[in-house]
Structures are given as structure tokens and as C-alpha cells.
Amino acid sequence: MRIPTPTPPPVLPLSPQVFAILSSLVADRAGLHFETTHLSTFAEKVSIRVYESGFTSFIDYYYFLRYDPAAEAELQELVEALVIGETYL
């Protein structure tokens, strides 16, 4: 019997303007910097966090991270999603 795998959430559209403010927030709070050349990769990874956090847009997610006192735990989850884990053998 095959166990169905969950369908990944769709990648939300990310405008350059929203990318700028969201990536700036990530840079300020976590020290991670993303160039516009990485917009699609950033959108893919952040879309998952947006979806899993119950939001429907990047801008709503941004406002949550920026202004909600309870956002610190979610910011840590976002950083985990954005950082590529390395494996050493």
C-alpha cells in the first residue's frame, strides 16, 4: 500500500516590491541577505511558511512578522526554511 504524500502548497506570486520589504526584514532580524536574482527561490521557500502559518499572501505574512509580538517563533521557522542545511559525511 502506498502512503500518499502531501501536496506542497502553491508558490504565491511575489512582486519585487514585497520581496524588497520581506527580504529586508529577514536581513535586519536574522542577518540573511537575498539578492533579487534569488526571488523565485525565496518565494518558493517563504510560500511554504506563509501557507503553514495560515496566511494567504506575502504582505499579510510580512505584517505579522513585522508587527505582531508573537512573531518571533515564526521568524525562527522562516530562517530554518531559508537556510540550506549542510550534511557532512
PDB file with one MODEL, atoms N, CA, C and O in Angstrom:
MODEL        1
ATOM      1  N   MET A   1       0.826  -1.163   0.000  1.00  0.00           N
ATOM      2  CA  MET A   1       0.000   0.000   0.000  1.00  0.00           C
ATOM      3  C   MET A   1       0.886   1.248   0.000  1.00  0.00           C
ATOM      4  O   MET A   1       1.846   1.347   0.765  1.00  0.00           O
ATOM      5  N   ARG A   2       0.546   2.184  -0.863  1.00  0.00           N
ATOM      6  CA  ARG A   2       1.299   3.433  -0.923  1.00  0.00           C
ATOM      7  C   ARG A   2       0.661   4.463  -0.008  1.00  0.00           C
ATOM      8  O   ARG A   2      -0.561   4.596   0.061  1.00  0.00           O
ATOM      9  N   ILE A   3       1.495   5.165   0.670  1.00  0.00           N
ATOM     10  CA  ILE A   3       1.028   6.254   1.521  1.00  0.00           C
ATOM     11  C   ILE A   3       1.097   7.529   0.687  1.00  0.00           C
ATOM     12  O   ILE A   3       2.165   7.886   0.188  1.00  0.00           O
ATOM     13  N   PRO A   4      -0.027   8.213   0.535  1.00  0.00           N
ATOM     14  CA  PRO A   4       0.007   9.429  -0.276  1.00  0.00           C
ATOM     15  C   PRO A   4       0.872  10.504   0.371  1.00  0.00           C
ATOM     16  O   PRO A   4       0.854  10.696   1.587  1.00  0.00           O
ATOM     17  N   THR A   5       1.618  11.187  -0.460  1.00  0.00           N
ATOM     18  CA  THR A   5       2.430  12.288   0.045  1.00  0.00           C
ATOM     19  C   THR A   5       1.609  13.569  -0.029  1.00  0.00           C
ATOM     20  O   THR A   5       0.830  13.760  -0.963  1.00  0.00           O
ATOM     21  N   PRO A   6       1.781  14.430   0.936  1.00  0.00           N
ATOM     22  CA  PRO A   6       1.004  15.670   0.915  1.00  0.00           C
ATOM     23  C   PRO A   6       1.394  16.539  -0.274  1.00  0.00           C
ATOM     24  O   PRO A   6       2.558  16.586  -0.673  1.00  0.00           O
ATOM     25  N   THR A   7       0.421  17.209  -0.820  1.00  0.00           N
ATOM     26  CA  THR A   7       0.673  18.117  -1.925  1.00  0.00           C
ATOM     27  C   THR A   7       1.306  19.389  -1.380  1.00  0.00           C
ATOM     28  O   THR A   7       0.783  19.991  -0.443  1.00  0.00           O
ATOM     29  N   PRO A   8       2.431  19.802  -1.963  1.00  0.00           N
ATOM     30  CA  PRO A   8       3.046  21.037  -1.469  1.00  0.00           C
ATOM     31  C   PRO A   8       2.152  22.233  -1.783  1.00  0.00           C
ATOM     32  O   PRO A   8       1.408  22.213  -2.764  1.00  0.00           O
ATOM     33  N   PRO A   9       2.221  23.257  -0.968  1.00  0.00           N
ATOM     34  CA  PRO A   9       1.404  24.434  -1.236  1.00  0.00           C
ATOM     35  C   PRO A   9       1.862  25.123  -2.517  1.00  0.00           C
ATOM     36  O   PRO A   9       3.027  25.009  -2.898  1.00  0.00           O
ATOM     37  N   PRO A  10       0.963  25.829  -3.176  1.00  0.00           N
ATOM     38  CA  PRO A  10       1.370  26.541  -4.386  1.00  0.00           C
ATOM     39  C   PRO A  10       2.312  27.687  -4.036  1.00  0.00           C
ATOM     40  O   PRO A  10       2.244  28.256  -2.947  1.00  0.00           O
ATOM     41  N   VAL A  11       3.190  28.011  -4.976  1.00  0.00           N
ATOM     42  CA  VAL A  11       4.076  29.155  -4.784  1.00  0.00           C
ATOM     43  C   VAL A  11       3.262  30.413  -5.064  1.00  0.00           C
ATOM     44  O   VAL A  11       2.712  30.585  -6.152  1.00  0.00           O
ATOM     45  N   LEU A  12       3.197  31.265  -4.088  1.00  0.00           N
ATOM     46  CA  LEU A  12       2.436  32.507  -4.222  1.00  0.00           C
ATOM     47  C   LEU A  12       3.199  33.509  -5.087  1.00  0.00           C
ATOM     48  O   LEU A  12       4.430  33.492  -5.110  1.00  0.00           O
ATOM     49  N   PRO A  13       2.484  34.377  -5.796  1.00  0.00           N
ATOM     50  CA  PRO A  13       3.174  35.408  -6.576  1.00  0.00           C
ATOM     51  C   PRO A  13       3.828  36.424  -5.640  1.00  0.00           C
ATOM     52  O   PRO A  13       3.211  36.890  -4.682  1.00  0.00           O
ATOM     53  N   LEU A  14       5.070  36.754  -5.930  1.00  0.00           N
ATOM     54  CA  LEU A  14       5.830  37.688  -5.097  1.00  0.00           C
ATOM     55  C   LEU A  14       6.323  38.834  -5.962  1.00  0.00           C
ATOM     56  O   LEU A  14       7.176  38.644  -6.830  1.00  0.00           O
ATOM     57  N   SER A  15       5.790  40.014  -5.727  1.00  0.00           N
ATOM     58  CA  SER A  15       6.214  41.185  -6.500  1.00  0.00           C
ATOM     59  C   SER A  15       7.594  41.635  -6.027  1.00  0.00           C
ATOM     60  O   SER A  15       7.977  41.359  -4.890  1.00  0.00           O
ATOM     61  N   PRO A  16       8.338  42.321  -6.883  1.00  0.00           N
ATOM     62  CA  PRO A  16       9.646  42.836  -6.463  1.00  0.00           C
ATOM     63  C   PRO A  16       9.548  43.769  -5.248  1.00  0.00           C
ATOM     64  O   PRO A  16      10.457  43.803  -4.418  1.00  0.00           O
ATOM     65  N   GLN A  17       8.463  44.516  -5.146  1.00  0.00           N
ATOM     66  CA  GLN A  17       8.300  45.438  -4.023  1.00  0.00           C
ATOM     67  C   GLN A  17       8.114  44.688  -2.704  1.00  0.00           C
ATOM     68  O   GLN A  17       8.718  45.044  -1.692  1.00  0.00           O
ATOM     69  N   VAL A  18       7.285  43.659  -2.719  1.00  0.00           N
ATOM     70  CA  VAL A  18       7.070  42.883  -1.494  1.00  0.00           C
ATOM     71  C   VAL A  18       8.318  42.062  -1.175  1.00  0.00           C
ATOM     72  O   VAL A  18       8.663  41.887  -0.007  1.00  0.00           O
ATOM     73  N   PHE A  19       8.999  41.555  -2.211  1.00  0.00           N
ATOM     74  CA  PHE A  19      10.275  40.870  -1.991  1.00  0.00           C
ATOM     75  C   PHE A  19      11.240  41.803  -1.263  1.00  0.00           C
ATOM     76  O   PHE A  19      11.925  41.386  -0.328  1.00  0.00           O
ATOM     77  N   ALA A  20      11.292  43.065  -1.690  1.00  0.00           N
ATOM     78  CA  ALA A  20      12.224  44.025  -1.093  1.00  0.00           C
ATOM     79  C   ALA A  20      11.952  44.216   0.397  1.00  0.00           C
ATOM     80  O   ALA A  20      12.886  44.196   1.199  1.00  0.00           O
ATOM     81  N   ILE A  21      10.692  44.402   0.778  1.00  0.00           N
ATOM     82  CA  ILE A  21      10.424  44.652   2.202  1.00  0.00           C
ATOM     83  C   ILE A  21      10.542  43.383   3.039  1.00  0.00           C
ATOM     84  O   ILE A  21      10.985  43.434   4.186  1.00  0.00           O
ATOM     85  N   LEU A  22      10.149  42.248   2.473  1.00  0.00           N
ATOM     86  CA  LEU A  22      10.230  40.993   3.222  1.00  0.00           C
ATOM     87  C   LEU A  22      11.679  40.539   3.370  1.00  0.00           C
ATOM     88  O   LEU A  22      12.084  40.106   4.448  1.00  0.00           O
ATOM     89  N   SER A  23      12.458  40.633   2.303  1.00  0.00           N
ATOM     90  CA  SER A  23      13.868  40.236   2.396  1.00  0.00           C
ATOM     91  C   SER A  23      14.645  41.205   3.284  1.00  0.00           C
ATOM     92  O   SER A  23      15.598  40.801   3.949  1.00  0.00           O
ATOM     93  N   SER A  24      14.249  42.476   3.302  1.00  0.00           N
ATOM     94  CA  SER A  24      14.877  43.448   4.192  1.00  0.00           C
ATOM     95  C   SER A  24      14.597  43.106   5.655  1.00  0.00           C
ATOM     96  O   SER A  24      15.480  43.221   6.505  1.00  0.00           O
ATOM     97  N   LEU A  25      13.380  42.693   5.940  1.00  0.00           N
ATOM     98  CA  LEU A  25      13.025  42.273   7.298  1.00  0.00           C
ATOM     99  C   LEU A  25      13.864  41.067   7.722  1.00  0.00           C
ATOM    100  O   LEU A  25      14.373  41.022   8.842  1.00  0.00           O
ATOM    101  N   VAL A  26      14.002  40.098   6.829  1.00  0.00           N
ATOM    102  CA  VAL A  26      14.809  38.905   7.124  1.00  0.00           C
ATOM    103  C   VAL A  26      16.268  39.306   7.342  1.00  0.00           C
ATOM    104  O   VAL A  26      16.930  38.777   8.236  1.00  0.00           O
ATOM    105  N   ALA A  27      16.766  40.230   6.539  1.00  0.00           N
ATOM    106  CA  ALA A  27      18.148  40.692   6.697  1.00  0.00           C
ATOM    107  C   ALA A  27      18.337  41.401   8.036  1.00  0.00           C
ATOM    108  O   ALA A  27      19.316  41.156   8.740  1.00  0.00           O
ATOM    109  N   ASP A  28      17.405  42.274   8.381  1.00  0.00           N
ATOM    110  CA  ASP A  28      17.510  43.023   9.640  1.00  0.00           C
ATOM    111  C   ASP A  28      17.406  42.132  10.866  1.00  0.00           C
ATOM    112  O   ASP A  28      18.155  42.307  11.827  1.00  0.00           O
ATOM    113  N   ARG A  29      16.497  41.193  10.839  1.00  0.00           N
ATOM    114  CA  ARG A  29      16.229  40.373  12.022  1.00  0.00           C
ATOM    115  C   ARG A  29      17.114  39.133  12.126  1.00  0.00           C
ATOM    116  O   ARG A  29      17.420  38.674  13.227  1.00  0.00           O
ATOM    117  N   ALA A  30      17.527  38.587  10.966  1.00  0.00           N
ATOM    118  CA  ALA A  30      18.259  37.315  11.009  1.00  0.00           C
ATOM    119  C   ALA A  30      19.631  37.376  10.345  1.00  0.00           C
ATOM    120  O   ALA A  30      20.406  36.424  10.439  1.00  0.00           O
ATOM    121  N   GLY A  31      19.936  38.481   9.678  1.00  0.00           N
ATOM    122  CA  GLY A  31      21.239  38.603   9.035  1.00  0.00           C
ATOM    123  C   GLY A  31      21.374  37.821   7.744  1.00  0.00           C
ATOM    124  O   GLY A  31      22.487  37.623   7.258  1.00  0.00           O
ATOM    125  N   LEU A  32      20.260  37.371   7.178  1.00  0.00           N
ATOM    126  CA  LEU A  32      20.287  36.644   5.905  1.00  0.00           C
ATOM    127  C   LEU A  32      19.960  37.620   4.784  1.00  0.00           C
ATOM    128  O   LEU A  32      18.956  38.329   4.848  1.00  0.00           O
ATOM    129  N   HIS A  33      20.800  37.656   3.764  1.00  0.00           N
ATOM    130  CA  HIS A  33      20.626  38.596   2.663  1.00  0.00           C
ATOM    131  C   HIS A  33      20.312  37.846   1.376  1.00  0.00           C
ATOM    132  O   HIS A  33      20.955  36.848   1.052  1.00  0.00           O
ATOM    133  N   PHE A  34      19.316  38.339   0.648  1.00  0.00           N
ATOM    134  CA  PHE A  34      18.895  37.726  -0.611  1.00  0.00           C
ATOM    135  C   PHE A  34      18.872  38.778  -1.701  1.00  0.00           C
ATOM    136  O   PHE A  34      18.278  39.844  -1.540  1.00  0.00           O
ATOM    137  N   GLU A  35      19.525  38.471  -2.813  1.00  0.00           N
ATOM    138  CA  GLU A  35      19.518  39.356  -3.977  1.00  0.00           C
ATOM    139  C   GLU A  35      18.258  39.096  -4.789  1.00  0.00           C
ATOM    140  O   GLU A  35      17.630  38.046  -4.648  1.00  0.00           O
ATOM    141  N   THR A  36      17.888  40.047  -5.637  1.00  0.00           N
ATOM    142  CA  THR A  36      16.702  39.878  -6.478  1.00  0.00           C
ATOM    143  C   THR A  36      16.850  38.708  -7.439  1.00  0.00           C
ATOM    144  O   THR A  36      15.852  38.188  -7.937  1.00  0.00           O
ATOM    145  N   THR A  37      18.078  38.288  -7.707  1.00  0.00           N
ATOM    146  CA  THR A  37      18.278  37.122  -8.579  1.00  0.00           C
ATOM    147  C   THR A  37      17.774  35.842  -7.924  1.00  0.00           C
ATOM    148  O   THR A  37      17.582  34.830  -8.599  1.00  0.00           O
ATOM    149  N   HIS A  38      17.560  35.881  -6.619  1.00  0.00           N
ATOM    150  CA  HIS A  38      17.060  34.710  -5.886  1.00  0.00           C
ATOM    151  C   HIS A  38      15.583  34.838  -5.524  1.00  0.00           C
ATOM    152  O   HIS A  38      15.098  34.130  -4.642  1.00  0.00           O
ATOM    153  N   LEU A  39      14.869  35.733  -6.196  1.00  0.00           N
ATOM    154  CA  LEU A  39      13.466  35.983  -5.882  1.00  0.00           C
ATOM    155  C   LEU A  39      12.626  34.719  -5.970  1.00  0.00           C
ATOM    156  O   LEU A  39      11.817  34.462  -5.079  1.00  0.00           O
ATOM    157  N   SER A  40      12.795  33.928  -7.015  1.00  0.00           N
ATOM    158  CA  SER A  40      11.946  32.734  -7.171  1.00  0.00           C
ATOM    159  C   SER A  40      12.224  31.699  -6.086  1.00  0.00           C
ATOM    160  O   SER A  40      11.289  31.086  -5.570  1.00  0.00           O
ATOM    161  N   THR A  41      13.477  31.495  -5.735  1.00  0.00           N
ATOM    162  CA  THR A  41      13.817  30.550  -4.665  1.00  0.00           C
ATOM    163  C   THR A  41      13.272  31.051  -3.328  1.00  0.00           C
ATOM    164  O   THR A  41      12.719  30.279  -2.545  1.00  0.00           O
ATOM    165  N   PHE A  42      13.431  32.327  -3.080  1.00  0.00           N
ATOM    166  CA  PHE A  42      12.903  32.944  -1.864  1.00  0.00           C
ATOM    167  C   PHE A  42      11.390  32.757  -1.801  1.00  0.00           C
ATOM    168  O   PHE A  42      10.848  32.381  -0.761  1.00  0.00           O
ATOM    169  N   ALA A  43      10.712  33.021  -2.915  1.00  0.00           N
ATOM    170  CA  ALA A  43       9.249  32.884  -2.970  1.00  0.00           C
ATOM    171  C   ALA A  43       8.813  31.453  -2.689  1.00  0.00           C
ATOM    172  O   ALA A  43       7.837  31.233  -1.972  1.00  0.00           O
ATOM    173  N   GLU A  44       9.526  30.479  -3.245  1.00  0.00           N
ATOM    174  CA  GLU A  44       9.180  29.072  -3.018  1.00  0.00           C
ATOM    175  C   GLU A  44       9.258  28.719  -1.537  1.00  0.00           C
ATOM    176  O   GLU A  44       8.336  28.125  -0.978  1.00  0.00           O
ATOM    177  N   LYS A  45      10.359  29.090  -0.916  1.00  0.00           N
ATOM    178  CA  LYS A  45      10.572  28.717   0.482  1.00  0.00           C
ATOM    179  C   LYS A  45       9.648  29.476   1.433  1.00  0.00           C
ATOM    180  O   LYS A  45       9.122  28.902   2.387  1.00  0.00           O
ATOM    181  N   VAL A  46       9.455  30.758   1.170  1.00  0.00           N
ATOM    182  CA  VAL A  46       8.608  31.553   2.054  1.00  0.00           C
ATOM    183  C   VAL A  46       7.137  31.195   1.855  1.00  0.00           C
ATOM    184  O   VAL A  46       6.354  31.266   2.802  1.00  0.00           O
ATOM    185  N   SER A  47       6.753  30.813   0.641  1.00  0.00           N
ATOM    186  CA  SER A  47       5.363  30.403   0.389  1.00  0.00           C
ATOM    187  C   SER A  47       4.940  29.281   1.325  1.00  0.00           C
ATOM    188  O   SER A  47       3.805  29.258   1.801  1.00  0.00           O
ATOM    189  N   ILE A  48       5.840  28.362   1.585  1.00  0.00           N
ATOM    190  CA  ILE A  48       5.532  27.252   2.489  1.00  0.00           C
ATOM    191  C   ILE A  48       5.219  27.782   3.886  1.00  0.00           C
ATOM    192  O   ILE A  48       4.253  27.352   4.517  1.00  0.00           O
ATOM    193  N   ARG A  49       6.042  28.719   4.367  1.00  0.00           N
ATOM    194  CA  ARG A  49       5.803  29.283   5.697  1.00  0.00           C
ATOM    195  C   ARG A  49       4.514  30.107   5.729  1.00  0.00           C
ATOM    196  O   ARG A  49       3.779  30.076   6.716  1.00  0.00           O
ATOM    197  N   VAL A  50       4.243  30.839   4.654  1.00  0.00           N
ATOM    198  CA  VAL A  50       3.004  31.619   4.574  1.00  0.00           C
ATOM    199  C   VAL A  50       1.815  30.675   4.704  1.00  0.00           C
ATOM    200  O   VAL A  50       0.902  30.912   5.495  1.00  0.00           O
ATOM    201  N   TYR A  51       1.840  29.612   3.924  1.00  0.00           N
ATOM    202  CA  TYR A  51       0.756  28.626   3.912  1.00  0.00           C
ATOM    203  C   TYR A  51       0.611  27.943   5.275  1.00  0.00           C
ATOM    204  O   TYR A  51      -0.492  27.842   5.811  1.00  0.00           O
ATOM    205  N   GLU A  52       1.730  27.477   5.827  1.00  0.00           N
ATOM    206  CA  GLU A  52       1.682  26.751   7.097  1.00  0.00           C
ATOM    207  C   GLU A  52       1.297  27.648   8.274  1.00  0.00           C
ATOM    208  O   GLU A  52       0.830  27.160   9.303  1.00  0.00           O
ATOM    209  N   SER A  53       1.490  28.942   8.123  1.00  0.00           N
ATOM    210  CA  SER A  53       1.117  29.887   9.179  1.00  0.00           C
ATOM    211  C   SER A  53      -0.324  30.365   9.058  1.00  0.00           C
ATOM    212  O   SER A  53      -0.817  31.097   9.916  1.00  0.00           O
ATOM    213  N   GLY A  54      -0.995  29.947   7.990  1.00  0.00           N
ATOM    214  CA  GLY A  54      -2.397  30.291   7.826  1.00  0.00           C
ATOM    215  C   GLY A  54      -2.670  31.590   7.096  1.00  0.00           C
ATOM    216  O   GLY A  54      -3.803  32.072   7.095  1.00  0.00           O
ATOM    217  N   PHE A  55      -1.651  32.164   6.475  1.00  0.00           N
ATOM    218  CA  PHE A  55      -1.841  33.403   5.727  1.00  0.00           C
ATOM    219  C   PHE A  55      -2.094  33.083   4.259  1.00  0.00           C
ATOM    220  O   PHE A  55      -1.822  31.976   3.795  1.00  0.00           O
ATOM    221  N   THR A  56      -2.618  34.066   3.538  1.00  0.00           N
ATOM    222  CA  THR A  56      -2.919  33.858   2.121  1.00  0.00           C
ATOM    223  C   THR A  56      -2.102  34.755   1.206  1.00  0.00           C
ATOM    224  O   THR A  56      -2.224  34.674  -0.016  1.00  0.00           O
ATOM    225  N   SER A  57      -1.270  35.609   1.790  1.00  0.00           N
ATOM    226  CA  SER A  57      -0.437  36.483   0.959  1.00  0.00           C
ATOM    227  C   SER A  57       0.868  36.793   1.678  1.00  0.00           C
ATOM    228  O   SER A  57       0.966  36.705   2.902  1.00  0.00           O
ATOM    229  N   PHE A  58       1.867  37.157   0.881  1.00  0.00           N
ATOM    230  CA  PHE A  58       3.152  37.547   1.454  1.00  0.00           C
ATOM    231  C   PHE A  58       3.023  38.817   2.288  1.00  0.00           C
ATOM    232  O   PHE A  58       3.673  38.952   3.324  1.00  0.00           O
ATOM    233  N   ILE A  59       2.189  39.742   1.840  1.00  0.00           N
ATOM    234  CA  ILE A  59       2.085  41.015   2.552  1.00  0.00           C
ATOM    235  C   ILE A  59       1.455  40.830   3.932  1.00  0.00           C
ATOM    236  O   ILE A  59       1.879  41.468   4.895  1.00  0.00           O
ATOM    237  N   ASP A  60       0.450  39.965   4.034  1.00  0.00           N
ATOM    238  CA  ASP A  60      -0.129  39.677   5.354  1.00  0.00           C
ATOM    239  C   ASP A  60       0.902  39.016   6.261  1.00  0.00           C
ATOM    240  O   ASP A  60       0.990  39.328   7.449  1.00  0.00           O
ATOM    241  N   TYR A  61       1.675  38.106   5.695  1.00  0.00           N
ATOM    242  CA  TYR A  61       2.731  37.424   6.447  1.00  0.00           C
ATOM    243  C   TYR A  61       3.783  38.435   6.904  1.00  0.00           C
ATOM    244  O   TYR A  61       4.247  38.389   8.043  1.00  0.00           O
ATOM    245  N   TYR A  62       4.153  39.347   6.004  1.00  0.00           N
ATOM    246  CA  TYR A  62       5.119  40.388   6.353  1.00  0.00           C
ATOM    247  C   TYR A  62       4.618  41.209   7.543  1.00  0.00           C
ATOM    248  O   TYR A  62       5.358  41.418   8.505  1.00  0.00           O
ATOM    249  N   TYR A  63       3.372  41.674   7.485  1.00  0.00           N
ATOM    250  CA  TYR A  63       2.832  42.491   8.579  1.00  0.00           C
ATOM    251  C   TYR A  63       2.821  41.719   9.898  1.00  0.00           C
ATOM    252  O   TYR A  63       3.082  42.286  10.959  1.00  0.00           O
ATOM    253  N   PHE A  64       2.520  40.433   9.823  1.00  0.00           N
ATOM    254  CA  PHE A  64       2.573  39.604  11.027  1.00  0.00           C
ATOM    255  C   PHE A  64       3.992  39.586  11.590  1.00  0.00           C
ATOM    256  O   PHE A  64       4.190  39.850  12.776  1.00  0.00           O
ATOM    257  N   LEU A  65       4.981  39.277  10.749  1.00  0.00           N
ATOM    258  CA  LEU A  65       6.365  39.206  11.208  1.00  0.00           C
ATOM    259  C   LEU A  65       6.861  40.555  11.719  1.00  0.00           C
ATOM    260  O   LEU A  65       7.626  40.621  12.681  1.00  0.00           O
ATOM    261  N   ARG A  66       6.428  41.604  11.082  1.00  0.00           N
ATOM    262  CA  ARG A  66       6.921  42.946  11.406  1.00  0.00           C
ATOM    263  C   ARG A  66       6.306  43.514  12.686  1.00  0.00           C
ATOM    264  O   ARG A  66       6.997  44.155  13.478  1.00  0.00           O
ATOM    265  N   TYR A  67       5.014  43.278  12.885  1.00  0.00           N
ATOM    266  CA  TYR A  67       4.324  43.998  13.950  1.00  0.00           C
ATOM    267  C   TYR A  67       3.750  43.148  15.078  1.00  0.00           C
ATOM    268  O   TYR A  67       3.426  43.688  16.136  1.00  0.00           O
ATOM    269  N   ASP A  68       3.617  41.856  14.891  1.00  0.00           N
ATOM    270  CA  ASP A  68       2.991  41.030  15.929  1.00  0.00           C
ATOM    271  C   ASP A  68       4.031  40.593  16.956  1.00  0.00           C
ATOM    272  O   ASP A  68       5.059  40.028  16.584  1.00  0.00           O
ATOM    273  N   PRO A  69       3.782  40.845  18.240  1.00  0.00           N
ATOM    274  CA  PRO A  69       4.738  40.435  19.268  1.00  0.00           C
ATOM    275  C   PRO A  69       4.966  38.921  19.316  1.00  0.00           C
ATOM    276  O   PRO A  69       6.002  38.468  19.801  1.00  0.00           O
ATOM    277  N   ALA A  70       4.023  38.153  18.825  1.00  0.00           N
ATOM    278  CA  ALA A  70       4.147  36.691  18.853  1.00  0.00           C
ATOM    279  C   ALA A  70       4.899  36.141  17.644  1.00  0.00           C
ATOM    280  O   ALA A  70       4.960  34.925  17.466  1.00  0.00           O
ATOM    281  N   ALA A  71       5.463  36.997  16.819  1.00  0.00           N
ATOM    282  CA  ALA A  71       6.068  36.556  15.560  1.00  0.00           C
ATOM    283  C   ALA A  71       7.478  35.981  15.701  1.00  0.00           C
ATOM    284  O   ALA A  71       8.000  35.414  14.741  1.00  0.00           O
ATOM    285  N   GLU A  72       8.091  36.109  16.844  1.00  0.00           N
ATOM    286  CA  GLU A  72       9.488  35.666  16.986  1.00  0.00           C
ATOM    287  C   GLU A  72       9.663  34.180  16.688  1.00  0.00           C
ATOM    288  O   GLU A  72      10.622  33.793  16.021  1.00  0.00           O
ATOM    289  N   ALA A  73       8.759  33.355  17.169  1.00  0.00           N
ATOM    290  CA  ALA A  73       8.854  31.910  16.910  1.00  0.00           C
ATOM    291  C   ALA A  73       8.698  31.625  15.422  1.00  0.00           C
ATOM    292  O   ALA A  73       9.394  30.767  14.879  1.00  0.00           O
ATOM    293  N   GLU A  74       7.795  32.333  14.765  1.00  0.00           N
ATOM    294  CA  GLU A  74       7.612  32.130  13.325  1.00  0.00           C
ATOM    295  C   GLU A  74       8.828  32.608  12.549  1.00  0.00           C
ATOM    296  O   GLU A  74       9.193  32.005  11.540  1.00  0.00           O
ATOM    297  N   LEU A  75       9.453  33.675  13.000  1.00  0.00           N
ATOM    298  CA  LEU A  75      10.670  34.145  12.336  1.00  0.00           C
ATOM    299  C   LEU A  75      11.744  33.064  12.381  1.00  0.00           C
ATOM    300  O   LEU A  75      12.470  32.873  11.406  1.00  0.00           O
ATOM    301  N   GLN A  76      11.850  32.363  13.490  1.00  0.00           N
ATOM    302  CA  GLN A  76      12.815  31.264  13.586  1.00  0.00           C
ATOM    303  C   GLN A  76      12.476  30.150  12.601  1.00  0.00           C
ATOM    304  O   GLN A  76      13.371  29.572  11.985  1.00  0.00           O
ATOM    305  N   GLU A  77      11.194  29.848  12.452  1.00  0.00           N
ATOM    306  CA  GLU A  77      10.764  28.840  11.472  1.00  0.00           C
ATOM    307  C   GLU A  77      11.111  29.289  10.055  1.00  0.00           C
ATOM    308  O   GLU A  77      11.549  28.485   9.232  1.00  0.00           O
ATOM    309  N   LEU A  78      10.914  30.567   9.778  1.00  0.00           N
ATOM    310  CA  LEU A  78      11.243  31.106   8.457  1.00  0.00           C
ATOM    311  C   LEU A  78      12.734  30.992   8.181  1.00  0.00           C
ATOM    312  O   LEU A  78      13.133  30.589   7.089  1.00  0.00           O
ATOM    313  N   VAL A  79      13.551  31.339   9.150  1.00  0.00           N
ATOM    314  CA  VAL A  79      15.007  31.231   8.985  1.00  0.00           C
ATOM    315  C   VAL A  79      15.393  29.787   8.701  1.00  0.00           C
ATOM    316  O   VAL A  79      16.217  29.526   7.825  1.00  0.00           O
ATOM    317  N   GLU A  80      14.807  28.853   9.430  1.00  0.00           N
ATOM    318  CA  GLU A  80      15.079  27.427   9.184  1.00  0.00           C
ATOM    319  C   GLU A  80      14.726  27.043   7.752  1.00  0.00           C
ATOM    320  O   GLU A  80      15.449  26.278   7.113  1.00  0.00           O
ATOM    321  N   ALA A  81      13.620  27.570   7.253  1.00  0.00           N
ATOM    322  CA  ALA A  81      13.189  27.248   5.886  1.00  0.00           C
ATOM    323  C   ALA A  81      14.117  27.858   4.843  1.00  0.00           C
ATOM    324  O   ALA A  81      14.306  27.284   3.770  1.00  0.00           O
ATOM    325  N   LEU A  82      14.696  29.014   5.148  1.00  0.00           N
ATOM    326  CA  LEU A  82      15.536  29.708   4.176  1.00  0.00           C
ATOM    327  C   LEU A  82      16.976  29.217   4.147  1.00  0.00           C
ATOM    328  O   LEU A  82      17.659  29.345   3.131  1.00  0.00           O
ATOM    329  N   VAL A  83      17.433  28.659   5.250  1.00  0.00           N
ATOM    330  CA  VAL A  83      18.822  28.211   5.339  1.00  0.00           C
ATOM    331  C   VAL A  83      18.924  26.793   4.806  1.00  0.00           C
ATOM    332  O   VAL A  83      18.135  25.920   5.167  1.00  0.00           O
ATOM    333  N   ILE A  84      19.885  26.580   3.960  1.00  0.00           N
ATOM    334  CA  ILE A  84      20.111  25.242   3.417  1.00  0.00           C
ATOM    335  C   ILE A  84      20.983  24.489   4.403  1.00  0.00           C
ATOM    336  O   ILE A  84      22.108  24.896   4.690  1.00  0.00           O
ATOM    337  N   GLY A  85      20.458  23.388   4.919  1.00  0.00           N
ATOM    338  CA  GLY A  85      21.231  22.575   5.843  1.00  0.00           C
ATOM    339  C   GLY A  85      22.310  21.796   5.108  1.00  0.00           C
ATOM    340  O   GLY A  85      22.069  21.242   4.036  1.00  0.00           O
ATOM    341  N   GLU A  86      23.485  21.761   5.684  1.00  0.00           N
ATOM    342  CA  GLU A  86      24.581  21.017   5.078  1.00  0.00           C
ATOM    343  C   GLU A  86      24.787  19.719   5.837  1.00  0.00           C
ATOM    344  O   GLU A  86      24.662  19.664   7.061  1.00  0.00           O
ATOM    345  N   THR A  87      25.102  18.685   5.090  1.00  0.00           N
ATOM    346  CA  THR A  87      25.372  17.383   5.670  1.00  0.00           C
ATOM    347  C   THR A  87      26.832  17.035   5.408  1.00  0.00           C
ATOM    348  O   THR A  87      27.322  17.165   4.287  1.00  0.00           O
ATOM    349  N   TYR A  88      27.501  16.602   6.430  1.00  0.00           N
ATOM    350  CA  TYR A  88      28.894  16.206   6.288  1.00  0.00           C
ATOM    351  C   TYR A  88      29.002  14.707   6.500  1.00  0.00           C
ATOM    352  O   TYR A  88      28.473  14.163   7.469  1.00  0.00           O
ATOM    353  N   LEU A  89      29.683  14.058   5.595  1.00  0.00           N
ATOM    354  CA  LEU A  89      29.878  12.611   5.720  1.00  0.00           C
ATOM    355  C   LEU A  89      31.302  12.293   6.063  1.00  0.00           C
ATOM    356  O   LEU A  89      31.656  11.123   6.208  1.00  0.00           O
TER     357      LEU A  89
ENDMDL
END
